[in-house]
Every structure is written in structure tokens, then in C-alpha cells.
Amino acid sequence: MDGLIDPSPIPAERDTTRRSIIIAISVIAVLAAMAAIALRQRPKVQPGPPAYAAELKFSDLKMSQAQNFVGATVTYVDGTLSNVGDKTVSHITVQVTFSDSYNQVAQIESVPIRVLQPGGPYDDTADLSQSPLAPGQSKRFRLIFEHVSGQWNQAYPELKITDVTTK
């Protein structure tokens, strides 16, 4: 019986590739989950309008369009802004929402209010900080848009005050 039984059997190698693949996939899945949790953004809470926004009134809104010197259409929203409060206003930012034919948002822009300064053949615009709006005062303003979505329904956009600086 000497030749039939090997006295020192060599242990069979274990198949570790399957275990390695499972461990690698598990590690990658855990890292991906951790990255997704770390990189996700918290939902942005829309702040309400500034407190002094209730003291500012838009009126006499008019819209127009013109071609600029390179042939592009520029859209203007003109109107009157009245300060019915008791503070002088030196800066206002408005969110302008253009809607489409289904009354869904076609474009949103945030722009500063620029007041019209008469002089020369054309009215010029100036930053509100150069010509602040005193209590009880009204001034003409102009919002200028170099591009408005082609989906815009041509109706007046919604104006919402998002920032006010007072003195």
C-alpha cells in the first residue's frame, strides 16, 4: 500500500477570486453611497420677500422691444416705482418671470432696478445707488433683457422683489 496513499497530501488552493470580487463590489457600493450622501444638496428654502418690499409699488408697466446694433432683439420693461414707506431705498433686485403659452415658467432672471435719467435724445439708466428713492418718491425705471426665451408668451412678466437695501 505504499504507492496508493500519498503520505503528505498538498492542501488544495482555495478559490479566493470570488470572495475578492464580492468584497471589492461591496466596498465600491459603500463608497458610492457615502459620496452620494455627502454630495447631495439640501433643498433650497425660498426666502420670503424682504420686509420693506411691501412699501415699494410698481405701476404704469410698459414693454417694448428693439433691435440692437448687432441685430439681436432687446426687450425692455419700463414702469414707475413708488416708495410708500419711510426709508430711502438705494438698491432693489427683482426676479422677473416670463411665462410660456401654458403659463409655465419659460425664463427667470434676477436683475437690479435701474432708474431712468432723462437727458439728451434718449433716456439713460442709472443704478439706484446713484439716484436713491426717497420716502414718498416715485421714479421711472427700466429693466433690460438681452435675450428672452422663444417660448415666452409675450405677456407681461411677473416682477417679484427679492432684495432691498435701505438707508
Residue pairs with C-beta under 8 A, 6 or more apart in sequence:
49 160
49 161
49 162
50 161
50 162
50 163
50 164
52 85
52 87
52 89
52 164
52 166
53 161
53 164
55 83
55 84
55 85
55 86
55 87
56 81
56 82
56 83
56 84
56 85
56 89
56 92
56 161
56 164
57 81
57 82
57 84
58 79
58 80
58 81
58 159
59 79
59 80
59 82
60 79
60 80
61 77
61 78
61 79
61 156
61 159
62 77
62 78
62 79
63 75
63 76
63 77
63 78
63 156
64 75
64 76
64 78
65 73
65 74
65 75
65 76
66 73
66 74
66 76
67 73
67 74
68 74
68 146
72 146
72 147
73 148
74 144
74 145
74 146
75 144
75 145
75 148
76 142
76 143
76 144
76 145
77 96
77 142
77 143
77 145
77 156
77 157
77 159
78 116
78 140
78 141
78 142
78 143
79 140
79 141
80 138
80 139
80 140
80 141
81 92
81 113
81 115
81 133
81 138
81 139
81 140
81 141
82 137
82 138
83 89
83 133
83 134
83 135
83 136
83 137
83 138
84 136
85 135
86 135
87 135
87 166
87 167
88 132
88 133
88 134
88 135
88 166
88 167
89 128
89 132
89 133
89 164
89 165
89 166
89 167
90 128
90 129
90 132
90 133
90 165
90 166
90 167
91 112
91 113
91 127
91 128
91 129
91 163
91 164
91 165
92 112
92 113
92 128
92 161
92 163
92 164
92 165
93 110
93 111
93 112
93 113
93 161
93 162
93 163
93 164
94 110
94 111
94 112
94 113
94 143
94 159
94 160
94 161
94 162
95 108
95 109
95 110
95 159
95 160
95 161
95 162
96 108
96 109
96 110
96 111
96 143
96 145
96 157
96 158
96 159
96 160
97 105
97 107
97 108
97 157
97 158
97 160
98 105
98 106
98 107
98 108
98 109
98 148
98 149
98 152
98 153
98 157
99 105
99 106
99 152
99 153
99 155
99 157
99 158
100 106
100 149
100 151
100 152
100 153
101 151
101 153
103 153
106 149
106 151
106 152
106 153
107 148
107 149
107 151
107 152
109 145
110 162
111 143
111 144
111 145
112 127
112 128
113 128
113 141
113 143
114 125
114 126
114 127
114 128
114 141
114 142
114 143
114 144
115 125
115 126
115 128
115 131
115 133
115 139
115 140
115 141
115 142
116 123
116 124
116 125
116 139
116 140
116 141
116 142
117 123
117 124
117 125
117 126
117 131
123 140
123 142
125 142
125 144
129 165
131 139
132 167
133 139
